Amino acid sequence: MKTYLMSIYTIIMIGISVLMLSGCSSAPKVVGSYTQEDIDAKSLTPAQGNALIYFFYGRGYGWGNVEVSLDGASSLINEQMYVVWEVPAGKHTLAMIMPGQNTLSLKIAKKSLNAPAGSIQFYRAVSYKKEESDTVSELLYQLIPASDSDGKEFVRAYSLVSWFRDGERIYYNDTLLNRAE
């Protein structure tokens, strides 16, 4: 009887181990390790009269690092990373600069946004095809807001690459970018 119970226990433990390992493969991949700044940036609240703008970049398009900026405060970013800007309330311009179809062309996606005091906003890039003819199409990009729940989920899963306060970079993780290339 004792041997029988040990066999059942062993089978159950193996089953639990397999389930735990298979669960890991479906979790979001994180490019880099979490730093204290990353942990802090995930739980920010805007200072009086300010807003927070997060931009997260979920998947790459095979180009390596791309540039994202808010009112000229720019950072390189790659897959599964995010940038946060602490800015005064008001109108701002978010931009993403991506390589074009050849080395001499760039594609720029821009978004004007209004950031009320106390707000926390999340943005991301999406791609779509512009059909020019039956055989020619061009890939275009648009910066769109993400829902609060989606934004928080992606930021929680991704790694902070840059943090800006009032237009000045206060944190930059170039090691994270070098690992992603």
Residue pairs with C-beta under 8 A, 6 or more apart in sequence:
28 80
28 157
28 158
29 80
30 80
30 157
30 158
30 159
31 78
31 79
31 80
31 81
31 158
31 159
31 176
31 179
31 180
32 81
32 159
32 173
32 175
32 176
32 179
32 180
33 159
34 159
35 160
35 173
37 160
37 163
37 171
37 173
38 159
38 160
38 173
41 84
41 155
41 160
41 163
41 171
42 155
42 156
42 160
44 52
44 84
44 86
44 120
45 52
45 120
46 52
46 86
46 117
46 118
46 119
46 120
47 86
48 117
49 88
49 89
49 117
50 86
50 87
50 88
50 89
50 117
50 118
51 86
51 87
51 88
51 89
51 115
51 116
51 117
51 118
51 119
51 120
51 121
52 84
52 85
52 86
52 87
52 119
52 120
52 121
53 70
53 84
53 85
53 87
53 92
53 94
53 113
53 115
53 121
53 123
54 82
54 83
54 84
54 120
54 121
54 122
54 123
54 151
54 155
55 68
55 70
55 77
55 82
55 83
55 84
55 94
55 96
55 122
55 123
55 124
55 143
56 81
56 82
56 122
56 123
56 124
56 146
56 151
56 154
56 155
56 158
57 66
57 68
57 77
57 78
57 79
57 80
57 81
57 82
57 124
57 125
57 158
58 79
58 80
58 124
58 154
58 158
59 79
59 80
60 66
60 78
60 79
61 98
61 127
61 139
63 98
63 99
64 78
64 180
64 181
65 76
65 77
65 78
65 177
65 180
65 181
66 76
66 77
66 78
66 96
66 97
66 98
66 99
67 74
67 75
67 76
67 77
67 96
67 97
68 74
68 75
68 77
68 83
68 94
68 95
68 96
68 97
69 75
69 94
69 95
69 96
69 97
70 85
70 87
70 92
70 93
70 94
70 95
70 164
71 87
71 92
71 93
71 167
72 167
73 85
73 164
73 167
73 168
73 169
75 83
75 161
75 162
75 164
75 169
75 172
76 161
76 177
77 83
77 161
77 162
77 177
78 161
78 176
78 177
78 180
78 181
79 180
80 157
80 158
80 159
81 158
81 159
81 160
81 161
81 176
81 177
81 180
82 154
82 155
82 158
82 159
82 160
82 161
83 160
83 161
83 162
83 163
83 164
84 160
84 162
84 163
84 164
85 163
85 164
85 165
86 163
86 164
86 165
86 166
87 115
87 164
87 166
87 167
88 166
89 115
89 116
89 117
89 118
89 119
90 114
90 115
91 112
91 113
91 114
91 115
92 112
92 113
92 114
92 115
93 110
93 111
93 112
93 113
94 110
94 111
94 112
94 113
94 123
94 143
95 108
95 109
95 110
95 111
95 143
96 108
96 109
96 125
96 141
96 143
97 106
97 107
97 108
98 106
98 107
98 108
98 109
98 141
99 105
99 106
99 107
100 106
100 107
101 138
107 140
107 141
109 125
109 140
109 141
109 142
109 143
110 143
111 123
111 142
111 143
111 144
113 121
113 123
113 145
115 121
120 148
120 151
121 145
121 151
122 145
122 146
122 147
122 148
122 150
122 151
122 152
122 154
122 155
123 143
123 144
123 145
123 146
124 143
124 144
124 146
124 154
125 141
125 142
125 143
125 144
126 141
126 142
126 144
127 139
127 140
127 141
127 142
128 139
128 140
128 141
128 142
129 137
129 138
129 139
129 140
130 137
130 138
130 139
130 140
131 137
132 138
146 154
159 173
159 176
160 171
160 173
161 172
161 173
161 176
161 177
162 169
162 171
162 172
162 173
163 169
163 170
163 171
163 172
164 170
